[in-house]
Amino acid sequence: METVKPATAPVLLENVGYRIGGIAVLSGISLRSDAMRIGVIGRNGSGKSTLARLIAGLLEPEPGRIRIEEVDVFKDRRAAIRTVGILFQNPEHQIIFPTVVEEIGFGLRQLGQSKQDAEAGALAMLAEFGKAHWKDAPIHALSQGQKHLVCMMSVLAMRPRLLVLDEPFAGLDIPTRMQLTRQLNASGTRLLHISHDTRDLEGYDQVYWLDEGKIRASGPPAQLLRDFTNEMTRIGGGDDLSHLAS
Ligand SMILES: Nc1ncnc2c1ncn2[C@@H]1O[C@H](COP(=O)(O)OP(=O)(O)OP(=O)(O)O)[C@@H](O)[C@H]1O
């Protein structure tokens, strides 16, 4: 017997659009998923980062509706910071404080915790990741992979229901990617991972293919990632870099 899907889902987008400078960057995006690991694949300029920011509640959809765990993440920012976390490609865009413990504690302060509780929470997070010795490390002296891990710990410390990953592994070497992926999977957090790299999404539960601001296909990763790779290889044989958006 076919199971009827409930009207709500942990990740729900209905007819979402977004325009920049009068140009439609995203349109007609409808997505509803209760999968634990959701992937979005798309090439450069397909609208991935814009979609990540919309789902994290940093931009307002127009038109359309976004609900994460039933929270309107743009309008209800107090609820949103407990609901969705986001990791960006460049940790420099995320890091504010000079030391690791201050950086991780900052998110907890945002949740309303006292200075002492936030520091204790940050130390607990470091211990959970086996990095208690990083406590007073100056962030500027860390490697790129280590900075990524600090950002990851900072976001996970806030225990979001959904973690949006906006290509956080781009530019990292294979061992670093493997270690960060392992830490993320071990966290047990629902992931929505946006990438142009099929390697990031192998083994995900459900993948959406974003193409020129629209969802072109969705399904389990095996076939969809193969179709995506074939299409990227076909496009790569031509010269569509010449084309300027207007
Ligand atoms: N501030 C802006 N002003 C004008 N156009 C923009 C701006 N930001 C994004 N765009 C355009 O919106 C489209 C989608 O951008 P977005 O960054 O969401 O794509 P992306 O898939 O994340 O790209 P990439 O993989 O290259 O980071 C692109 O065509 C881009 O040129």
The ligand as an SDF file (V2000), in Angstrom:
LIG
                    3D

 31 33  0  0  0  0  0  0  0  0999 V2000
   25.4700   39.8910   -6.1240 N   0  0  0  0  0  0  0  0  0  0  0  0
   25.1600   39.4210   -7.3270 C   0  0  0  0  0  0  0  0  0  0  0  0
   24.9200   40.2650   -8.3580 N   0  0  0  0  0  0  0  0  0  0  0  0
   24.5790   39.8190   -9.5780 C   0  0  0  0  0  0  0  0  0  0  0  0
   24.4640   38.5060   -9.8890 N   0  0  0  0  0  0  0  0  0  0  0  0
   24.6980   37.6240   -8.9220 C   0  0  0  0  0  0  0  0  0  0  0  0
   25.0670   38.0220   -7.5850 C   0  0  0  0  0  0  0  0  0  0  0  0
   25.2180   36.9080   -6.8370 N   0  0  0  0  0  0  0  0  0  0  0  0
   24.9740   35.8670   -7.6770 C   0  0  0  0  0  0  0  0  0  0  0  0
   24.6700   36.2940   -8.9090 N   0  0  0  0  0  0  0  0  0  0  0  0
   24.3370   35.4470  -10.0690 C   0  0  0  0  0  0  0  0  0  0  0  0
   23.3910   34.5050   -9.6530 O   0  0  0  0  0  0  0  0  0  0  0  0
   23.6310   33.2470  -10.2420 C   0  0  0  0  0  0  0  0  0  0  0  0
   23.7040   32.1830   -9.1670 C   0  0  0  0  0  0  0  0  0  0  0  0
   24.7770   32.4730   -8.2750 O   0  0  0  0  0  0  0  0  0  0  0  0
   25.1740   31.4680   -7.1060 P   0  0  0  0  0  0  0  0  0  0  0  0
   26.3780   32.0320   -6.4300 O   0  0  0  0  0  0  0  0  0  0  0  0
   23.9750   31.1850   -6.2840 O   0  0  0  0  0  0  0  0  0  0  0  0
   25.5510   30.1770   -7.9400 O   0  0  0  0  0  0  0  0  0  0  0  0
   26.4690   28.9260   -7.5370 P   0  0  0  0  0  0  0  0  0  0  0  0
   25.8140   27.7610   -8.1960 O   0  0  0  0  0  0  0  0  0  0  0  0
   26.6780   28.8890   -6.0680 O   0  0  0  0  0  0  0  0  0  0  0  0
   27.8260   29.2630   -8.2720 O   0  0  0  0  0  0  0  0  0  0  0  0
   29.3310   28.7980   -7.8990 P   0  0  0  0  0  0  0  0  0  0  0  0
   29.3460   27.3160   -7.9620 O   0  0  0  0  0  0  0  0  0  0  0  0
   30.1020   29.4280   -9.0160 O   0  0  0  0  0  0  0  0  0  0  0  0
   29.6520   29.3740   -6.5640 O   0  0  0  0  0  0  0  0  0  0  0  0
   24.8990   33.3870  -11.0500 C   0  0  0  0  0  0  0  0  0  0  0  0
   24.5630   33.5690  -12.4020 O   0  0  0  0  0  0  0  0  0  0  0  0
   25.5480   34.6420  -10.5030 C   0  0  0  0  0  0  0  0  0  0  0  0
   26.2660   35.3020  -11.5250 O   0  0  0  0  0  0  0  0  0  0  0  0
  1  2  1  0
  2  3  1  0
  2  7  2  0
  3  4  2  0
  4  5  1  0
  5  6  2  0
  6  7  1  0
  6 10  1  0
  7  8  1  0
  8  9  2  0
  9 10  1  0
 10 11  1  0
 11 12  1  0
 11 30  1  0
 12 13  1  0
 13 14  1  0
 13 28  1  0
 14 15  1  0
 15 16  1  0
 16 17  2  0
 16 18  1  0
 16 19  1  0
 19 20  1  0
 20 21  2  0
 20 22  1  0
 20 23  1  0
 23 24  1  0
 24 25  2  0
 24 26  1  0
 24 27  1  0
 28 29  1  0
 28 30  1  0
 30 31  1  0
M  END
$$$$
